[in-house]
């Protein structure tokens, strides 16, 4: 799954992106495997990529992001 985030105002330079997972709803009968990463980062947008593998089953995942140049 990918989610594109567009900044309200473009940054002066490419920002650093920090991601935080705050909630996961998964199937307890299977191992929990997931990866969340920021990709395609530019001054005006980035994409959050969430993936699972093997037999993992995630019903929902929530989190926060922060973009900064400092």
C-alpha positions in Angstrom: 0.0 0.0 0.0 1.3 3.5 -0.8 0.0 6.9 0.4 1.1 10.1 -1.2 1.5 13.1 1.1 1.7 16.6 -0.5 3.0 19.4 1.7 0.9 22.6 2.0 4.0 24.7 1.2 7.1 23.3 -0.5 10.2 23.2 1.7 13.3 25.2 0.7 15.3 21.9 0.5 14.4 18.2 0.6 13.2 17.5 4.2 13.9 14.5 6.4 10.9 12.4 7.1 10.2 10.7 10.4 7.5 8.0 10.6 5.8 6.6 13.7 3.4 3.6 13.9 0.8 4.2 16.7 -1.7 1.4 16.1 -1.9 -2.0 14.4 -4.8 -4.4 14.1 -3.6 -7.8 13.0 -4.6 -11.4 13.0 -3.3 -13.1 16.2 -3.1 -16.5 14.5 -0.2 -15.3 12.3 3.2 -13.7 12.8 3.2 -9.9 12.6 5.7 -8.6 9.9 5.5 -5.1 8.5 7.7 -2.4 7.1 6.8 1.3 6.9 9.1 3.7 5.0 9.2 7.1 3.3 10.0 7.0 -0.4 10.2 9.5 -3.3 10.9 12.4 -0.9 11.0 15.8 -2.6 10.6 19.4 -1.5 6.8 19.3 -2.1 5.8 15.7 -1.4 6.7 12.1 -0.3 5.1 8.7 -0.3 4.6 6.4 2.6 5.0 2.7 1.7 3.6 0.0 4.0 4.2 -3.6 3.2 3.8 -7.0 4.8 5.2 -10.4 3.8 4.8 -14.1 4.3 1.5 -15.0 6.1 1.1 -11.7 8.0 -2.4 -10.3 8.1 -2.9 -6.6 9.0 -6.4 -5.2 9.0 -5.4 -1.6 9.8 -2.3 0.4 10.7 -2.1 4.0 11.9 0.7 6.5 12.5 2.1 9.9 12.3 4.7 11.6 10.1 6.9 14.6 10.6 8.9 16.5 7.9 11.7 18.8 8.9 14.9 20.4 7.4 16.5 21.1 10.8 
